[in-house]
Amino acid sequence: KALCLPPFTHLVKIEDTPMSVCQESQAKMDDEMVLGQMLLATAELCEGFSGRFLRKLPFLAHTHLELQTCSYHEYMAALSKAVEIELQDRKPLS
């Protein structure tokens, strides 16, 4: 397959924009990486939980949200909060 490069005038126009297409693409990949890391950290906290609890987890996370709509980051934070609350509830009383 032949490599197709954009014309120079197009590249100059992109460079003059506040955020180039490459920067936007990199920002999106970085954002996805952060979300993936948040999900992995939450999943690691869930080790040993029953399947029944894991099925309820998305609904429990939703109870910690104040708005009907939210960003992925807000939902991941709510998901993590629901897991942390469950971990606190499972701790034996000392």
C-alpha positions as YAML, in Angstrom:
chain: A
units: angstrom
residues:
- id: 1
  name: LYS
  ca: [0.00, 0.00, 0.00]
- id: 2
  name: ALA
  ca: [1.19, 3.47, -0.83]
- id: 3
  name: LEU
  ca: [1.70, 6.00, 1.92]
- id: 4
  name: CYS
  ca: [-0.55, 9.02, 1.48]
- id: 5
  name: LEU
  ca: [0.70, 12.21, 3.09]
- id: 6
  name: PRO
  ca: [-1.38, 15.36, 3.40]
- id: 7
  name: PRO
  ca: [-0.23, 18.42, 1.45]
- id: 8
  name: PHE
  ca: [2.11, 20.86, 3.16]
- id: 9
  name: THR
  ca: [-0.51, 23.63, 3.25]
- id: 10
  name: HIS
  ca: [-2.81, 21.33, 5.20]
- id: 11
  name: LEU
  ca: [-0.06, 20.53, 7.70]
- id: 12
  name: VAL
  ca: [0.71, 24.23, 8.20]
- id: 13
  name: LYS
  ca: [-2.99, 24.91, 8.81]
- id: 14
  name: ILE
  ca: [-3.12, 22.11, 11.39]
- id: 15
  name: GLU
  ca: [-0.01, 23.46, 13.11]
- id: 16
  name: ASP
  ca: [-1.66, 26.87, 13.50]
- id: 17
  name: THR
  ca: [-4.67, 25.45, 15.35]
- id: 18
  name: PRO
  ca: [-4.66, 25.58, 19.17]
- id: 19
  name: MET
  ca: [-4.51, 21.81, 19.43]
- id: 20
  name: SER
  ca: [-3.36, 19.81, 16.44]
- id: 21
  name: VAL
  ca: [-5.03, 16.58, 15.37]
- id: 22
  name: CYS
  ca: [-2.04, 14.63, 16.65]
- id: 23
  name: GLN
  ca: [-2.28, 16.29, 20.05]
- id: 24
  name: GLU
  ca: [-6.02, 15.58, 20.21]
- id: 25
  name: SER
  ca: [-5.38, 11.96, 19.32]
- id: 26
  name: GLN
  ca: [-2.65, 11.70, 21.96]
- id: 27
  name: ALA
  ca: [-4.91, 13.33, 24.57]
- id: 28
  name: LYS
  ca: [-7.65, 10.83, 23.76]
- id: 29
  name: MET
  ca: [-5.23, 7.89, 24.08]
- id: 30
  name: ASP
  ca: [-3.94, 9.28, 27.39]
- id: 31
  name: ASP
  ca: [-7.51, 9.65, 28.64]
- id: 32
  name: GLU
  ca: [-8.31, 6.07, 27.64]
- id: 33
  name: MET
  ca: [-5.15, 4.88, 29.40]
- id: 34
  name: VAL
  ca: [-6.18, 6.64, 32.62]
- id: 35
  name: LEU
  ca: [-9.65, 5.11, 32.43]
- id: 36
  name: GLY
  ca: [-8.13, 1.68, 31.85]
- id: 37
  name: GLN
  ca: [-5.85, 2.10, 34.85]
- id: 38
  name: MET
  ca: [-8.79, 3.21, 37.02]
- id: 39
  name: LEU
  ca: [-10.79, 0.17, 35.92]
- id: 40
  name: LEU
  ca: [-7.87, -2.18, 36.59]
- id: 41
  name: ALA
  ca: [-7.32, -0.72, 40.07]
- id: 42
  name: THR
  ca: [-11.02, -1.11, 40.87]
- id: 43
  name: ALA
  ca: [-11.04, -4.67, 39.52]
- id: 44
  name: GLU
  ca: [-8.07, -5.56, 41.71]
- id: 45
  name: LEU
  ca: [-9.97, -4.29, 44.75]
- id: 46
  name: CYS
  ca: [-12.85, -6.61, 43.81]
- id: 47
  name: GLU
  ca: [-10.76, -9.76, 44.15]
- id: 48
  name: GLY
  ca: [-12.69, -12.29, 46.20]
- id: 49
  name: PHE
  ca: [-16.10, -10.67, 45.75]
- id: 50
  name: SER
  ca: [-18.98, -12.90, 44.75]
- id: 51
  name: GLY
  ca: [-20.49, -12.84, 41.29]
- id: 52
  name: ARG
  ca: [-23.73, -11.62, 42.81]
- id: 53
  name: PHE
  ca: [-22.02, -8.54, 44.24]
- id: 54
  name: LEU
  ca: [-20.14, -7.88, 41.01]
- id: 55
  name: ARG
  ca: [-23.43, -7.91, 39.08]
- id: 56
  name: LYS
  ca: [-24.84, -5.33, 41.52]
- id: 57
  name: LEU
  ca: [-21.75, -3.13, 41.40]
- id: 58
  name: PRO
  ca: [-22.77, -0.92, 38.42]
- id: 59
  name: PHE
  ca: [-26.08, -0.14, 40.13]
- id: 60
  name: LEU
  ca: [-24.36, 0.60, 43.44]
- id: 61
  name: ALA
  ca: [-21.99, 2.95, 41.63]
- id: 62
  name: HIS
  ca: [-24.95, 4.73, 40.06]
- id: 63
  name: THR
  ca: [-26.32, 5.51, 43.54]
- id: 64
  name: HIS
  ca: [-23.17, 7.55, 44.25]
- id: 65
  name: LEU
  ca: [-23.75, 9.83, 41.27]
- id: 66
  name: GLU
  ca: [-25.63, 13.08, 41.75]
- id: 67
  name: LEU
  ca: [-26.56, 13.65, 38.11]
- id: 68
  name: GLN
  ca: [-28.40, 11.51, 35.59]
- id: 69
  name: THR
  ca: [-25.53, 11.87, 33.14]
- id: 70
  name: CYS
  ca: [-21.85, 11.80, 33.98]
- id: 71
  name: SER
  ca: [-18.44, 11.50, 32.40]
- id: 72
  name: TYR
  ca: [-16.52, 8.24, 32.28]
- id: 73
  name: HIS
  ca: [-14.17, 9.56, 34.95]
- id: 74
  name: GLU
  ca: [-17.04, 10.40, 37.29]
- id: 75
  name: TYR
  ca: [-18.56, 6.96, 36.79]
- id: 76
  name: MET
  ca: [-15.23, 5.23, 37.41]
- id: 77
  name: ALA
  ca: [-14.81, 7.25, 40.61]
- id: 78
  name: ALA
  ca: [-18.31, 6.22, 41.71]
- id: 79
  name: LEU
  ca: [-17.54, 2.58, 40.88]
- id: 80
  name: SER
  ca: [-14.38, 2.74, 42.96]
- id: 81
  name: LYS
  ca: [-16.26, 4.42, 45.81]
- id: 82
  name: ALA
  ca: [-18.88, 1.64, 45.80]
- id: 83
  name: VAL
  ca: [-16.12, -0.97, 46.07]
- id: 84
  name: GLU
  ca: [-14.40, 0.93, 48.88]
- id: 85
  name: ILE
  ca: [-17.66, 1.15, 50.83]
- id: 86
  name: GLU
  ca: [-18.18, -2.59, 50.42]
- id: 87
  name: LEU
  ca: [-14.65, -3.24, 51.64]
- id: 88
  name: GLN
  ca: [-15.30, -1.06, 54.70]
- id: 89
  name: ASP
  ca: [-18.54, -2.94, 55.39]
- id: 90
  name: ARG
  ca: [-16.72, -6.27, 55.21]
- id: 91
  name: LYS
  ca: [-14.03, -5.28, 57.70]
- id: 92
  name: PRO
  ca: [-14.54, -6.95, 61.05]
- id: 93
  name: LEU
  ca: [-15.47, -4.60, 63.86]
- id: 94
  name: SER
  ca: [-12.55, -4.19, 66.23]
...
